[in-house]
């Protein structure tokens, strides 16, 4: 637990340049693996989006920093019509439907078992980085991350 809290603190304090480089590096490793597990590029990207969106709404709210970080992915899925207010509404709706979200998360976490330990760690780190983008990993976010590791 102490090591996890220290890791959270480290990611909360990352500078933007290091953050961006690390996120790009991890994503470049994760996407091909998820495509292979899912059987198609579209399904692999969808799996990655599930993790990213889960991290974004883990604390029940969507910060502008989280939105800006994930905008390219959200734009790829939803097109030009996506904006911050729409995403905040979607995050609230997703949290309101928490039972369906929890069941979906359970299925996605099961897919992590198909990845190597190193890639699973990369997925968890990307989710942790997204949770830390606003400078604080909340208790709800920590709880969500721990579910990924189980």
Buried (B, 14 or more C-beta within 10 A) or exposed (E): EEEBEEBBEEBBEBEEEEBEEBBEEBBEBBBEBBBEBBEEEEEBBBBBBBBBBBBBBBBBBBBEEBBEBBBEBBEEEEEEEBEBEEBBEBBBEBBEEEEEBEEBBEEBBEBBEEBEEEBBBBBBBBBBBBBBBBEEBBEBBBEBBEEBEE
